[in-house]
Structures are given as C-alpha cells and as structure tokens.
Amino acid sequence: MALTLDARRKVIGSHRRHEKDTGSPEVQVAMLTHRIRSISDHLQTNKKDNHSRRGLVMMVGQRNRLLRYLARTNPQGYQDLIARLGLRK
C-alpha cells in the first residue's frame, strides 16, 4: 500500500511550487490524497481491516488541517488545488 518511487515523483512533479519543492502544503495534500484513495480501494475489499481504517481517518484529518491552512494563507492556491485533485469543498 506504500507509494512507489515513480508514483511519488509523479505526484510531487505535478503539484510542486519550484524545482526542489517536496514539502509545500500543495504537495503534502496531493500525497495524502493519493494515499487516501489507495487505502479506500483496499478497504472496499477488506471491510474488517480496522487498523487501516483508523489510519485512513487520521490521514483525512491531516489533509483537512492542511487544506484549512492553505485556504487561510493562499485562497487562490487552495481553489486551484481542490480543482486539480477533484476534492469536494
């Protein structure tokens, strides 16, 4: 369920602010979204995996905190990011 190196590079490359950016809120939200979708697919087939479900809930909470920060500090960047990721907000 971990991200492969190629998938990580692809997600970072499409959401980074500059060449060496790996930790901006946009990149972090994109990485969390990719992991959330992966774990959601896993939970569709493994309904009783409560350990992964707890991790999913924690990741969703972290993503919401990052999105609130981004909306507060950079409203236009927030709108662009949720449009690119297809999030409902």
TAURTA-V420876 format. One record per residue. RES is the residue in one small letter. PHI is phi as a letter, one per 20 degrees, with the letter a starting at -180 (NA if undefined). D_CENTER is the distance of its C-alpha to the mean C-alpha in Angstrom with 2 decimals. Layout:
RES_PHI_D_CENTER, RES_PHI_D_CENTER
//
This chain:
m_NA_14.33, a_f_13.27, l_f_11.83, t_f_14.92, l_f_15.80, d_f_16.11, a_f_12.70, r_f_11.26, r_f_13.80, k_f_13.11, v_f_9.44, i_f_10.74, g_f_13.86, s_e_12.67, h_c_10.76, r_f_13.01, r_e_15.72, h_b_18.47, e_g_19.61, k_d_18.74, d_f_15.50, t_c_12.93, g_c_12.06, s_f_11.82, p_g_9.54, e_f_8.47, v_f_7.67, q_f_5.99, v_f_3.64, a_f_3.67, m_f_4.02, l_f_2.46, t_f_2.59, h_f_5.27, r_f_6.46, i_f_6.72, r_f_8.58, s_f_10.53, i_f_11.64, s_f_12.51, d_f_14.67, h_f_16.19, l_f_17.11, q_f_18.83, t_e_21.37, n_d_21.50, k_f_22.00, k_e_23.56, d_e_20.94, n_f_20.50, h_f_19.20, s_f_16.04, r_f_15.93, r_f_16.13, g_f_13.27, l_f_11.15, v_f_12.56, m_f_11.93, m_f_8.16, v_f_8.28, g_f_10.72, q_f_9.00, r_f_6.22, n_f_9.51, r_f_11.37, l_f_9.43, l_f_9.74, r_f_13.33, y_f_14.03, l_f_13.01, a_f_15.10, r_f_17.88, t_e_18.12, n_b_17.29, p_g_17.66, q_f_17.99, g_f_14.88, y_f_13.00, q_f_14.84, d_f_14.22, l_f_10.43, i_f_10.36, a_f_13.14, r_f_11.62, l_e_8.54, g_m_11.12, l_e_9.99, r_e_13.13, k_b_14.05
//
